[in-house]
Amino acid sequence: MGVAHDSPVFVISVAAQLSGLHAQTLRSYDRLGLVSPGRAAGGGRRYSQRDIALLREVQRLSQDEGVNLAGVKRIIELEQLVDELRARLEETTAELDAVRAAAAHATAAVHRSYRRDLVPVDRRQAVVRWRPAPPD
């Protein structure tokens, strides 16, 4: 059985090695709120696979793209917001699909309950026979 993507398992030295960053950089990112790892019982930082990926993304944005750390933080916040909104949209879409299915089922039940011997007539389309008035 593998470790969950969000499980905080890596100590800071291992996280630094996996991300290609210095441990002091990881501490700075934590203080700035860019990457906030979990904490062990003794207070030590524990990084997850997701944290390692985020550290790499922070490094890429700041080094390769030239984005300052305040900009990186804003980008991360907006990406998290997009992820949350996507999840809400999926939930809402699923709920809407369930409501539509229930409405279709209810409509079908009503249609099955109609009497077959009665035929609705639309009076706007009725045939009218004209009879001339009798002569006086």
N, C-alpha and C positions, 0 to 999 in steps of 0.2 A: 504494500500500500504506500503510495507516494505522499509527499508533504503538500498541503494545500498552498495555493499561490499566495495567500494572505497570511500564512503562519509565520510569525516572527521567530526565526530560528538562527540567523546569522549574527555573530558578535561583530563589533565594529571593524576589527582587523580583517575579518573574512569579507565583510561587505565592501570594505575599501579595496581589497584585492579583486573581488569580483567586478566591481564597478570601474576599476582603473583609476580611482581617486585616492587622495591621501586621507587618512583618518581625520585629520584636523579639518579638512574640507567638509567631510560628512557632519562633523560637529557644527560647523558654521551653517550648513544648510538646515540642520535641525533648529538652530537658534533663530534663523530667518523664517522658519516655517515652510520651507520648500519641500523637505522630505522629513516627515515626523515618524520615526520608527516606534515600534512597541517598546515596552520596558520590562526588564526581568524583575523578579522579586527584590533584588538588591539595588535596582535603579539603573542597571546597565542597559544600554541600547541594544535592541534586537531587531534586525532587519529581515523583511520577507523578500520573496522573489519579486513581488510587485514593487517594493521599495528599491531594489537593485535596478529594475527596469526604469523607474522614475529617476534615480540618480544618473543613469546613463542618458536619459532624455534631457535632464537639466544640463549635463555636461555638453551634449550635442547643441542645444539651443544657445548656450552661452559661448562655447568655443567656435563651433562651425558657423552658426547663424549670427553671432555677434549681439545677441540680445542680453541686456543687462539683467541682473538677478531680480529686480523689481518686475521687469517685463516677463521674465520666466515664471515668477510666482503668479502673475495675472493669467498667463497662458495656461498654467496648470489648473488654476481655479476655474477658468472658463471651460477647459476640457472636462473637468469633473462635473460641472454644471450640465454640460451637453450630455454626458453619460447618464446623469440622474434623470434628465428630461426624456432621453431616449427610453429609459426603463419605464418611466411613467406613461409614455406614449404607448409602449407595448402593453402595459397593464390595461390602459383605457381602451385600446383596440380590442383586446381580448374580452373585456366586459361588454363592449358594444357588439361584438360578434355574438356573444351569449344572449344579449337582449334581442338582437335581430332574430336569432334562431327561436327564442321563446315566442316572439311576436308571430313569426311564420307558423309555428306550431299552433298557437291560439287561433290564428286566422283559419288554418286548415280545419281545426275542430269546429269552428263556427260554420264553415262551409259544409262540413259533413252533416251538420244538424239541420240544414234547410230541408223543407218538405219538397219532395220531388213532383208532387201533383199540382203545385202552384207554380205559375210562370209569371214572372214580373213583366209588366207591360209599360213601355215608355209612351205616355200619352202624347208626347210631342211628335211622335212618329206614327201615330194612328192613321189608318186610312179612313177618309170621310167620303161618303157617297152623296153627291149633289142631286137633289130632286127639284125640278122646276116647280114653281108655285102653280096650283091649279087655276085655270081661267075663271074669271068671274062670271 
